[in-house]
Amino acid sequence: MGHHVVAHFLLHLLLTPILISSARRLPTDSVRTIWVSSVANTNAPPDGGINWDDINNRKGRAGNVAQWTLYGQSKAGDIILGYEAAQRLGKEGVVSVGLSPGSLKTGLQRNVPGWVNRIFVSDIVLKGYFSSIRGRERSEVNQIKTDERI
């Protein structure tokens, strides 16, 4: 949670005054915060995505399942931050968008069986970049409801 959620929150907190002042000076909907999550958020605990009673999984499951649950929880945290930013800064003219970059090839796949990588990390690597670009560039993103992803 630390570097996936808390660090993002703190950076956004520091940038918020700049985002707001920029939104006042620049064209409507041109100032954006893009929150990168992952489809791995589906591994997060049910009922809100974060297990506040055991946030570091000290009492929970062990092994690989626990690691994916924690990662999913951190990605759910990114979605929550994006939603909250949209609620709080939308009225200030700052667009807040969440996205999943697709199945980009990263170090996360090093412990996954090869057949899984061949299925999930192929030409969709390039498509993942497109969702990031779309979130930054496309005007129709401004009309997406706050509980939707690109």
TORPA-4810 file (N, C-alpha, C, O; in nm, 3 decimals):
<nodes>
NODE_1_0.083_-0.120_0.000_0.000_0.000_0.000_0.086_0.126_0.000_0.047_0.228_-0.056_M
NODE_2_0.202_0.120_0.061_0.285_0.238_0.075_0.319_0.307_-0.055_0.282_0.422_-0.076_G
NODE_3_0.390_0.237_-0.142_0.431_0.304_-0.266_0.324_0.302_-0.373_0.332_0.380_-0.468_H
NODE_4_0.224_0.216_-0.362_0.117_0.212_-0.463_0.005_0.310_-0.431_-0.063_0.357_-0.522_H
NODE_5_-0.015_0.341_-0.305_-0.128_0.424_-0.269_-0.085_0.548_-0.190_-0.115_0.661_-0.229_V
NODE_6_-0.017_0.527_-0.081_0.018_0.640_0.006_0.109_0.739_-0.067_0.087_0.860_-0.058_V
NODE_7_0.208_0.690_-0.138_0.297_0.781_-0.212_0.221_0.858_-0.319_0.245_0.977_-0.339_A
NODE_8_0.129_0.791_-0.389_0.048_0.859_-0.491_-0.039_0.966_-0.427_-0.052_1.076_-0.480_H
NODE_9_-0.097_0.932_-0.313_-0.181_1.028_-0.241_-0.099_1.151_-0.200_-0.143_1.264_-0.220_F
NODE_10_0.019_1.128_-0.143_0.101_1.240_-0.097_0.148_1.327_-0.214_0.147_1.450_-0.204_L
NODE_11_0.188_1.265_-0.324_0.228_1.343_-0.441_0.111_1.426_-0.492_0.127_1.544_-0.523_L
NODE_12_-0.006_1.364_-0.500_-0.124_1.437_-0.547_-0.159_1.551_-0.452_-0.198_1.659_-0.495_H
NODE_13_-0.145_1.526_-0.324_-0.172_1.630_-0.223_-0.079_1.750_-0.245_-0.123_1.864_-0.237_L
NODE_14_0.048_1.722_-0.271_0.144_1.831_-0.296_0.113_1.905_-0.427_0.134_2.026_-0.435_L
NODE_15_0.065_1.834_-0.526_0.037_1.895_-0.656_-0.100_1.962_-0.665_-0.124_2.040_-0.757_L
NODE_16_-0.189_1.935_-0.571_-0.326_1.986_-0.577_-0.334_2.137_-0.595_-0.410_2.182_-0.681_T
NODE_17_-0.261_2.218_-0.519_-0.271_2.364_-0.542_-0.229_2.404_-0.684_-0.288_2.496_-0.742_P
NODE_18_-0.129_2.338_-0.738_-0.084_2.368_-0.875_-0.190_2.325_-0.975_-0.218_2.397_-1.072_I
NODE_19_-0.250_2.208_-0.953_-0.355_2.160_-1.043_-0.473_2.257_-1.044_-0.525_2.290_-1.151_L
NODE_20_-0.514_2.302_-0.927_-0.629_2.393_-0.918_-0.597_2.527_-0.984_-0.679_2.579_-1.060_I
NODE_21_-0.480_2.584_-0.955_-0.447_2.714_-1.016_-0.432_2.701_-1.168_-0.467_2.792_-1.242_S
NODE_22_-0.379_2.588_-1.213_-0.368_2.565_-1.359_-0.505_2.553_-1.422_-0.528_2.606_-1.530_S
NODE_23_-0.596_2.482_-1.355_-0.732_2.463_-1.409_-0.805_2.596_-1.422_-0.890_2.611_-1.510_A
NODE_24_-0.774_2.691_-1.337_-0.839_2.822_-1.345_-0.789_2.904_-1.464_-0.862_2.988_-1.517_R
NODE_25_-0.664_2.880_-1.505_-0.603_2.959_-1.612_-0.614_2.895_-1.750_-0.615_2.965_-1.851_R
NODE_26_-0.623_2.763_-1.755_-0.616_2.691_-1.881_-0.754_2.654_-1.933_-0.853_2.667_-1.860_L
NODE_27_-0.763_2.608_-2.058_-0.894_2.571_-2.114_-0.964_2.464_-2.029_-0.900_2.382_-1.964_P
NODE_28_-1.095_2.467_-2.032_-1.177_2.373_-1.956_-1.138_2.229_-1.985_-1.115_2.192_-2.100_T
NODE_29_-1.131_2.150_-1.881_-1.102_2.006_-1.888_-0.963_1.973_-1.942_-0.941_1.860_-1.986_D
NODE_30_-0.872_2.065_-1.939_-0.738_2.036_-1.990_-0.641_1.995_-1.880_-0.532_1.944_-1.909_S
NODE_31_-0.678_2.016_-1.755_-0.591_1.976_-1.643_-0.644_1.843_-1.590_-0.761_1.833_-1.552_V
NODE_32_-0.557_1.742_-1.588_-0.600_1.606_-1.555_-0.505_1.538_-1.458_-0.385_1.564_-1.455_R
NODE_33_-0.564_1.451_-1.381_-0.487_1.356_-1.302_-0.530_1.218_-1.350_-0.649_1.188_-1.352_T
NODE_34_-0.434_1.136_-1.388_-0.465_1.001_-1.434_-0.415_0.902_-1.330_-0.296_0.899_-1.299_I
NODE_35_-0.505_0.823_-1.278_-0.475_0.725_-1.174_-0.464_0.588_-1.240_-0.563_0.536_-1.290_W
NODE_36_-0.346_0.531_-1.239_-0.324_0.403_-1.305_-0.348_0.291_-1.204_-0.279_0.282_-1.102_V
NODE_37_-0.445_0.208_-1.234_-0.478_0.093_-1.150_-0.442_-0.033_-1.227_-0.340_-0.037_-1.297_S
NODE_38_-0.525_-0.135_-1.215_-0.499_-0.262_-1.281_-0.623_-0.348_-1.268_-0.702_-0.331_-1.175_S
NODE_39_-0.638_-0.440_-1.361_-0.747_-0.538_-1.345_-0.720_-0.626_-1.223_-0.809_-0.698_-1.178_V
NODE_40_-0.599_-0.620_-1.171_-0.567_-0.697_-1.049_-0.646_-0.647_-0.929_-0.645_-0.711_-0.824_A
NODE_41_-0.714_-0.534_-0.942_-0.797_-0.488_-0.831_-0.907_-0.588_-0.800_-0.966_-0.584_-0.692_N
NODE_42_-0.935_-0.677_-0.894_-1.036_-0.780_-0.869_-0.989_-0.881_-0.764_-1.069_-0.958_-0.711_T
NODE_43_-0.858_-0.882_-0.735_-0.806_-0.969_-0.628_-0.818_-0.905_-0.490_-0.786_-0.968_-0.390_N
NODE_44_-0.865_-0.782_-0.486_-0.879_-0.711_-0.359_-0.988_-0.775_-0.274_-1.078_-0.841_-0.327_A
NODE_45_-0.982_-0.755_-0.142_-1.088_-0.807_-0.056_-1.223_-0.748_-0.094_-1.231_-0.632_-0.136_P
NODE_46_-1.330_-0.826_-0.079_-1.464_-0.772_-0.109_-1.502_-0.664_-0.008_-1.428_-0.639_0.088_P
NODE_47_-1.612_-0.601_-0.029_-1.664_-0.498_0.062_-1.571_-0.378_0.072_-1.524_-0.344_0.181_D
NODE_48_-1.544_-0.315_-0.040_-1.468_-0.192_-0.037_-1.327_-0.201_-0.088_-1.264_-0.097_-0.112_G
NODE_49_-1.273_-0.320_-0.107_-1.143_-0.335_-0.167_-1.023_-0.328_-0.075_-0.913_-0.367_-0.113_G
NODE_50_-1.043_-0.279_0.047_-0.932_-0.269_0.142_-0.975_-0.328_0.275_-1.079_-0.291_0.330_I
NODE_51_-0.895_-0.418_0.327_-0.921_-0.477_0.457_-0.854_-0.390_0.563_-0.738_-0.412_0.598_N
NODE_52_-0.926_-0.292_0.613_-0.869_-0.196_0.707_-0.829_-0.261_0.839_-0.741_-0.211_0.909_W
NODE_53_-0.892_-0.373_0.874_-0.858_-0.440_1.000_-0.728_-0.518_0.991_-0.667_-0.550_1.093_D
NODE_54_-0.683_-0.549_0.868_-0.559_-0.624_0.849_-0.495_-0.579_0.718_-0.476_-0.659_0.626_D
NODE_55_-0.463_-0.450_0.709_-0.420_-0.389_0.584_-0.292_-0.449_0.528_-0.271_-0.448_0.406_I
NODE_56_-0.206_-0.503_0.613_-0.081_-0.565_0.567_-0.087_-0.717_0.566_0.016_-0.783_0.550_N
NODE_57_-0.206_-0.772_0.582_-0.229_-0.916_0.575_-0.146_-0.994_0.678_-0.093_-1.101_0.647_N
NODE_58_-0.135_-0.942_0.797_-0.060_-1.011_0.902_-0.137_-1.133_0.956_-0.076_-1.230_1.000_R
NODE_59_-0.271_-1.125_0.951_-0.353_-1.235_1.003_-0.413_-1.320_0.891_-0.477_-1.422_0.918_K
NODE_60_-0.392_-1.279_0.768_-0.458_-1.345_0.654_-0.381_-1.462_0.598_-0.300_-1.525_0.666_G
NODE_61_-0.409_-1.490_0.471_-0.348_-1.603_0.400_-0.199_-1.580_0.376_-0.150_-1.467_0.377_R
NODE_62_-0.130_-1.690_0.354_0.014_-1.683_0.327_0.041_-1.713_0.180_-0.047_-1.758_0.108_A
NODE_63_0.163_-1.687_0.137_0.208_-1.727_0.005_0.162_-1.638_-0.107_0.133_-1.520_-0.087_G
NODE_64_0.154_-1.697_-0.227_0.123_-1.625_-0.348_-0.015_-1.559_-0.345_-0.032_-1.448_-0.394_N
NODE_65_-0.113_-1.628_-0.287_-0.248_-1.573_-0.279_-0.246_-1.443_-0.200_-0.311_-1.346_-0.238_V
NODE_66_-0.173_-1.443_-0.090_-0.165_-1.323_-0.007_-0.100_-1.208_-0.084_-0.146_-1.094_-0.074_A
NODE_67_0.004_-1.237_-0.160_0.072_-1.132_-0.237_-0.022_-1.070_-0.341_-0.024_-0.948_-0.357_Q
NODE_68_-0.098_-1.153_-0.410_-0.191_-1.100_-0.510_-0.307_-1.025_-0.445_-0.358_-0.929_-0.501_W
NODE_69_-0.347_-1.069_-0.326_-0.452_-0.998_-0.253_-0.403_-0.860_-0.213_-0.476_-0.761_-0.227_T
NODE_70_-0.281_-0.852_-0.162_-0.225_-0.723_-0.124_-0.207_-0.631_-0.245_-0.237_-0.511_-0.237_L
NODE_71_-0.160_-0.687_-0.355_-0.145_-0.606_-0.477_-0.282_-0.558_-0.525_-0.298_-0.441_-0.560_Y
NODE_72_-0.380_-0.648_-0.525_-0.516_-0.609_-0.564_-0.572_-0.501_-0.473_-0.640_-0.409_-0.519_G
NODE_73_-0.542_-0.512_-0.345_-0.586_-0.412_-0.249_-0.522_-0.276_-0.280_-0.589_-0.172_-0.272_Q
NODE_74_-0.395_-0.276_-0.315_-0.329_-0.149_-0.348_-0.387_-0.089_-0.475_-0.400_0.033_-0.485_S
NODE_75_-0.422_-0.172_-0.572_-0.482_-0.122_-0.696_-0.624_-0.071_-0.671_-0.668_0.025_-0.734_K
NODE_76_-0.696_-0.134_-0.578_-0.827_-0.083_-0.538_-0.810_0.053_-0.471_-0.892_0.143_-0.489_A
NODE_77_-0.703_0.068_-0.395_-0.673_0.197_-0.333_-0.653_0.307_-0.436_-0.696_0.420_-0.415_G
NODE_78_-0.587_0.274_-0.547_-0.569_0.373_-0.654_-0.703_0.414_-0.715_-0.724_0.531_-0.747_D
NODE_79_-0.793_0.317_-0.730_-0.926_0.348_-0.783_-1.001_0.440_-0.686_-1.067_0.535_-0.729_I
NODE_80_-0.990_0.412_-0.558_-1.055_0.496_-0.456_-0.998_0.638_-0.461_-1.073_0.735_-0.454_I
NODE_81_-0.865_0.650_-0.472_-0.804_0.784_-0.481_-0.854_0.859_-0.603_-0.886_0.978_-0.594_L
NODE_82_-0.862_0.792_-0.716_-0.911_0.856_-0.837_-1.055_0.904_-0.823_-1.090_1.014_-0.866_G
NODE_83_-1.137_0.820_-0.764_-1.278_0.855_-0.742_-1.288_0.976_-0.649_-1.361_1.071_-0.677_Y
NODE_84_-1.214_0.971_-0.540_-1.217_1.083_-0.445_-1.166_1.212_-0.506_-1.222_1.319_-0.483_E
NODE_85_-1.059_1.202_-0.585_-1.007_1.322_-0.651_-1.111_1.380_-0.746_-1.126_1.502_-0.754_A
NODE_86_-1.182_1.294_-0.817_-1.287_1.342_-0.908_-1.397_1.413_-0.830_-1.446_1.518_-0.872_A
NODE_87_-1.435_1.357_-0.717_-1.540_1.417_-0.634_-1.496_1.552_-0.577_-1.573_1.648_-0.576_Q
NODE_88_-1.371_1.560_-0.531_-1.324_1.679_-0.461_-1.272_1.789_-0.554_-1.288_1.907_-0.525_R
NODE_89_-1.209_1.750_-0.664_-1.146_1.850_-0.750_-1.221_1.876_-0.880_-1.187_1.968_-0.954_L
NODE_90_-1.323_1.795_-0.908_-1.401_1.816_-1.029_-1.463_1.955_-1.034_-1.466_2.018_-1.140_G
NODE_91_-1.511_2.002_-0.922_-1.573_2.135_-0.916_-1.470_2.247_-0.935_-1.506_2.362_-0.963_K
NODE_92_-1.342_2.212_-0.918_-1.233_2.308_-0.939_-1.182_2.305_-1.084_-1.094_2.383_-1.120_E
NODE_93_-1.239_2.215_-1.166_-1.199_2.206_-1.305_-1.090_2.104_-1.334_-1.039_2.099_-1.446_G
NODE_94_-1.054_2.023_-1.235_-0.952_1.921_-1.255_-1.021_1.789_-1.288_-1.104_1.741_-1.211_V
NODE_95_-0.988_1.731_-1.402_-1.044_1.603_-1.444_-0.960_1.493_-1.381_-0.837_1.494_-1.391_V
NODE_96_-1.026_1.398_-1.318_-0.958_1.285_-1.255_-1.008_1.158_-1.320_-1.128_1.129_-1.318_S
NODE_97_-0.915_1.081_-1.379_-0.952_0.963_-1.456_-0.872_0.844_-1.408_-0.752_0.854_-1.385_V
NODE_98_-0.939_0.729_-1.392_-0.870_0.605_-1.359_-0.862_0.517_-1.481_-0.953_0.516_-1.564_G
NODE_99_-0.753_0.442_-1.493_-0.742_0.352_-1.606_-0.663_0.228_-1.568_-0.586_0.228_-1.472_L
NODE_100_-0.686_0.125_-1.644_-0.606_0.004_-1.636_-0.520_0.003_-1.761_-0.573_0.011_-1.872_S
NODE_101_-0.389_-0.007_-1.747_-0.304_0.002_-1.865_-0.305_-0.123_-1.951_-0.231_-0.130_-2.050_P
NODE_102_-0.384_-0.221_-1.917_-0.381_-0.346_-1.991_-0.273_-0.436_-1.934_-0.216_-0.406_-1.830_G
NODE_103_-0.246_-0.543_-1.999_-0.147_-0.638_-1.949_-0.008_-0.603_-2.000_0.046_-0.668_-2.089_S
NODE_104_0.048_-0.501_-1.942_0.182_-0.460_-1.982_0.284_-0.558_-1.927_0.267_-0.612_-1.817_L
NODE_105_0.388_-0.581_-2.000_0.492_-0.672_-1.956_0.579_-0.601_-1.852_0.650_-0.505_-1.884_K
NODE_106_0.573_-0.648_-1.730_0.651_-0.591_-1.620_0.716_-0.704_-1.543_0.705_-0.821_-1.581_T
NODE_107_0.783_-0.670_-1.436_0.845_-0.770_-1.350_0.745_-0.857_-1.275_0.783_-0.959_-1.217_G
NODE_108_0.618_-0.817_-1.274_0.517_-0.895_-1.203_0.502_-1.036_-1.261_0.463_-1.129_-1.190_L
NODE_109_0.533_-1.052_-1.388_0.512_-1.181_-1.453_0.626_-1.280_-1.427_0.616_-1.395_-1.471_Q
NODE_110_0.730_-1.242_-1.358_0.846_-1.331_-1.342_0.813_-1.459_-1.267_0.882_-1.560_-1.284_R
NODE_111_0.709_-1.457_-1.183_0.673_-1.576_-1.106_0.548_-1.645_-1.158_0.492_-1.732_-1.092_N
NODE_112_0.505_-1.605_-1.276_0.383_-1.662_-1.335_0.425_-1.765_-1.439_0.520_-1.743_-1.514_V
NODE_113_0.354_-1.878_-1.446_0.389_-1.979_-1.548_0.389_-1.919_-1.689_0.310_-1.830_-1.720_P
NODE_114_0.479_-1.968_-1.773_0.495_-1.916_-1.908_0.367_-1.914_-1.989_0.344_-1.819_-2.064_G
NODE_115_0.283_-2.018_-1.976_0.160_-2.023_-2.056_0.067_-1.907_-2.020_-0.006_-1.858_-2.106_W
NODE_116_0.067_-1.863_-1.895_-0.017_-1.750_-1.854_0.032_-1.624_-1.924_-0.048_-1.545_-1.975_V
NODE_117_0.164_-1.604_-1.924_0.219_-1.487_-1.992_0.187_-1.487_-2.141_0.156_-1.382_-2.198_N
NODE_118_0.193_-1.603_-2.204_0.164_-1.609_-2.347_0.018_-1.572_-2.376_-0.012_-1.515_-2.481_R
NODE_119_-0.071_-1.605_-2.286_-0.213_-1.574_-2.307_-0.241_-1.427_-2.279_-0.307_-1.360_-2.358_I
NODE_120_-0.192_-1.377_-2.166_-0.231_-1.244_-2.120_-0.137_-1.131_-2.160_-0.179_-1.015_-2.162_F
NODE_121_-0.013_-1.161_-2.190_0.082_-1.056_-2.224_0.131_-1.081_-2.366_0.232_-1.146_-2.389_V
NODE_122_0.057_-1.028_-2.460_0.095_-1.044_-2.601_0.075_-0.911_-2.671_0.140_-0.813_-2.636_S
NODE_123_-0.015_-0.907_-2.770_-0.035_-0.780_-2.840_-0.110_-0.680_-2.753_-0.116_-0.562_-2.788_D
NODE_124_-0.167_-0.724_-2.641_-0.235_-0.628_-2.554_-0.137_-0.538_-2.481_-0.178_-0.440_-2.419_I
NODE_125_-0.009_-0.569_-2.488_0.090_-0.478_-2.432_0.077_-0.342_-2.500_0.072_-0.239_-2.433_V
NODE_126_0.071_-0.341_-2.631_0.057_-0.215_-2.704_-0.076_-0.148_-2.672_-0.081_-0.026_-2.659_L
NODE_127_-0.183_-0.225_-2.660_-0.314_-0.167_-2.630_-0.313_-0.099_-2.493_-0.387_-0.003_-2.472_K
NODE_128_-0.233_-0.148_-2.401_-0.223_-0.084_-2.270_-0.173_0.059_-2.279_-0.220_0.147_-2.208_G
NODE_129_-0.077_0.082_-2.366_-0.028_0.217_-2.387_-0.138_0.306_-2.441_-0.145_0.424_-2.406_Y
NODE_130_-0.223_0.251_-2.528_-0.330_0.332_-2.586_-0.426_0.384_-2.479_-0.473_0.497_-2.492_F
NODE_131_-0.457_0.306_-2.376_-0.549_0.355_-2.274_-0.488_0.473_-2.199_-0.560_0.566_-2.161_S
NODE_132_-0.357_0.471_-2.177_-0.291_0.584_-2.111_-0.297_0.709_-2.197_-0.325_0.818_-2.147_S
NODE_133_-0.270_0.694_-2.324_-0.273_0.808_-2.417_-0.416_0.861_-2.429_-0.438_0.983_-2.429_I
NODE_134_-0.511_0.771_-2.438_-0.651_0.812_-2.450_-0.694_0.891_-2.327_-0.765_0.991_-2.340_R
NODE_135_-0.654_0.847_-2.209_-0.690_0.919_-2.087_-0.635_1.059_-2.083_-0.694_1.149_-2.023_G
NODE_136_-0.522_1.079_-2.146_-0.458_1.210_-2.146_-0.511_1.300_-2.256_-0.524_1.421_-2.235_R
NODE_137_-0.543_1.245_-2.371_-0.567_1.326_-2.489_-0.713_1.343_-2.530_-0.750_1.448_-2.581_E
NODE_138_-0.796_1.244_-2.508_-0.928_1.244_-2.569_-1.029_1.326_-2.491_-1.037_1.315_-2.369_R
NODE_139_-1.106_1.407_-2.561_-1.204_1.493_-2.496_-1.323_1.415_-2.442_-1.384_1.458_-2.344_S
NODE_140_-1.359_1.300_-2.504_-1.476_1.227_-2.454_-1.451_1.169_-2.315_-1.546_1.131_-2.247_E
NODE_141_-1.326_1.162_-2.273_-1.294_1.114_-2.139_-1.357_1.206_-2.034_-1.387_1.162_-1.923_V
NODE_142_-1.376_1.332_-2.068_-1.435_1.427_-1.975_-1.579_1.391_-1.939_-1.628_1.429_-1.833_N
NODE_143_-1.646_1.317_-2.028_-1.786_1.281_-2.002_-1.801_1.148_-1.929_-1.913_1.109_-1.896_Q
NODE_144_-1.693_1.076_-1.904_-1.703_0.948_-1.835_-1.745_0.972_-1.692_-1.694_1.062_-1.625_I
NODE_145_-1.839_0.891_-1.645_-1.883_0.904_-1.507_-1.767_0.867_-1.414_-1.677_0.793_-1.453_K
NODE_146_-1.771_0.919_-1.294_-1.659_0.901_-1.202_-1.641_0.756_-1.158_-1.535_0.722_-1.106_T
NODE_147_-1.740_0.671_-1.177_-1.722_0.531_-1.136_-1.689_0.440_-1.253_-1.699_0.318_-1.240_D
NODE_148_-1.649_0.497_-1.367_-1.611_0.420_-1.483_-1.462_0.433_-1.509_-1.396_0.526_-1.462_E
NODE_149_-1.409_0.336_-1.584_-1.269_0.343_-1.625_-1.262_0.364_-1.774_-1.359_0.340_-1.846_R
NODE_150_-1.147_0.410_-1.820_-1.123_0.426_-1.964_-1.114_0.289_-2.026_-1.094_0.277_-2.147_I
</nodes>
